[in-house]
Amino acid sequence: MQKIKLGPSTYWDCYTQNVRINDEIVPLTASITSCLEYLISCRGRPAQNYDIFNHIWECDDKDFNSKSVRTLISELRKKIPVLKITNYYGGLYALEKYREGLPDIGEYFFDILDQAKHGITITDPNQEDNPVIYTNEAFVNTFGYSIEDVLGKNPRYLQNQDTNQPELDDIRKAIEAKIDITTVVRNYHKDGRLIYNEVTISPIFDKKTLELKYYLGVQRDVTKLYELLSKQNPN
Ligand SMILES: Cc1cc2nc3c(=O)[nH]c(=O)nc-3n(C[C@H](O)[C@H](O)[C@H](O)COP(=O)(O)O)c2cc1C
C-alpha cells in the first residue's frame, strides 16, 4: 500500500484514496476526496480553483458547483485540521507538503547542491539567452569546464559543433512549453572527449505568482552505460 503522510498519524492511501488518522478512515464525500487527490497530485504547487473544479466534475455526489471549491476546501480543513492549505490571490490553493522533522537546512542549502554527485545547473530564463547562474562541483568534474567558464553562458556550448541531434528539438519544445524533460544528448568534455549526458531540465515557478523563475538542470554522465550497450548491440 502506497501511503503519503499528510500530518502526524495522518495518511493518504493512494490505492483506496482514503485518508486515515490513527488507522481510522476519515469519512469524506467523493468530491472532497477528489479535491484532496488533486491538491496532493500538485505536490505543493498551487492549483487554480477551476482546475480543481474540472477534476471533481466526474464525482457522483455533485455536492458542489463552480463557486463551491472554496466550500470544499473549508470542509477539508475542518475534517483534517492538520492539512496546511494556503489560499493564494487569484483563486489558487496549495496543499503544503508535510515535512516531518526536517531541520532548517537553509544554511547548508548550497553545500548540499555543491556536494551532490550529479551535475546541477540553474539557469535564469528572465535573462537574455537563459544563462547559467549556478553550477556545482560534479558538473565541473564531468565536463572539465571551470565554474567561471560556465557562469553567464547558455549550456549549449557543451554540444560543440554537434548540434544536429533530434533530442535538442525535444529540449527546445519542452523549454518553450515550460515543462520537464529527460533525454540523452551528445556533449563534449573541455578536452574534446564525447560524453553521453542524461539531462533532466525542469522549470521552477514562483509558488505564489506561478511566474517562471529558473530552470533546473541535472546532468548524469551515462557514457559507460552507452559504451557497454553498444558493445552488446554493435548495430
Ligand atoms: C537548466 C538547463 C540545463 C541544460 N543543460 C544542458 C546540458 O547539460 N547539455 C546540453 O547539451 N544542453 C543543455 N541544455 C539545453 C540548451 O541550453 C539548449 O536549450 C538546447 O541546446 C536547445 O536550444 P538551442 O537551439 O537554443 O541551442 C540545458 C538547458 C537548461 C535550461
PDBQT file of the ligand as one rigid body, heavy atoms in Angstrom, charges set to zero:
ROOT
HETATM    1  C1  LIG A 301      18.841  24.241 -16.939  1.00  0.00    +0.000 C 
HETATM    2  C2  LIG A 301      19.314  23.789 -18.290  1.00  0.00    +0.000 A 
HETATM    3  C3  LIG A 301      20.316  22.865 -18.378  1.00  0.00    +0.000 A 
HETATM    4  C4  LIG A 301      20.758  22.420 -19.635  1.00  0.00    +0.000 A 
HETATM    5  N1  LIG A 301      21.766  21.520 -19.686  1.00  0.00    +0.000 NA
HETATM    6  C5  LIG A 301      22.217  21.103 -20.892  1.00  0.00    +0.000 A 
HETATM    7  C6  LIG A 301      23.298  20.170 -20.972  1.00  0.00    +0.000 A 
HETATM    8  O1  LIG A 301      23.815  19.686 -19.963  1.00  0.00    +0.000 OA
HETATM    9  N2  LIG A 301      23.704  19.795 -22.210  1.00  0.00    +0.000 N 
HETATM   10  C7  LIG A 301      23.149  20.276 -23.364  1.00  0.00    +0.000 A 
HETATM   11  O2  LIG A 301      23.579  19.903 -24.450  1.00  0.00    +0.000 OA
HETATM   12  N3  LIG A 301      22.106  21.162 -23.311  1.00  0.00    +0.000 NA
HETATM   13  C8  LIG A 301      21.642  21.579 -22.106  1.00  0.00    +0.000 A 
HETATM   14  N4  LIG A 301      20.611  22.469 -22.050  1.00  0.00    +0.000 N 
HETATM   15  C9  LIG A 301      19.917  22.837 -23.294  1.00  0.00    +0.000 C 
HETATM   16  C10 LIG A 301      20.492  24.041 -24.025  1.00  0.00    +0.000 C 
HETATM   17  O3  LIG A 301      20.678  25.113 -23.147  1.00  0.00    +0.000 OA
HETATM   18  C11 LIG A 301      19.503  24.491 -25.135  1.00  0.00    +0.000 C 
HETATM   19  O4  LIG A 301      18.242  24.686 -24.581  1.00  0.00    +0.000 OA
HETATM   20  C12 LIG A 301      19.431  23.463 -26.252  1.00  0.00    +0.000 C 
HETATM   21  O5  LIG A 301      20.675  23.432 -26.896  1.00  0.00    +0.000 OA
HETATM   22  C13 LIG A 301      18.348  23.756 -27.311  1.00  0.00    +0.000 C 
HETATM   23  O6  LIG A 301      18.239  25.094 -27.603  1.00  0.00    +0.000 OA
HETATM   24  P1  LIG A 301      19.112  25.943 -28.706  1.00  0.00    +0.000 P 
HETATM   25  O7  LIG A 301      18.568  25.599 -30.035  1.00  0.00    +0.000 OA
HETATM   26  O8  LIG A 301      18.836  27.354 -28.282  1.00  0.00    +0.000 OA
HETATM   27  O9  LIG A 301      20.546  25.559 -28.543  1.00  0.00    +0.000 OA
HETATM   28  C14 LIG A 301      20.161  22.925 -20.822  1.00  0.00    +0.000 A 
HETATM   29  C15 LIG A 301      19.136  23.879 -20.717  1.00  0.00    +0.000 A 
HETATM   30  C16 LIG A 301      18.724  24.310 -19.483  1.00  0.00    +0.000 A 
HETATM   31  C17 LIG A 301      17.610  25.329 -19.394  1.00  0.00    +0.000 C 
ENDROOT
TORSDOF 0
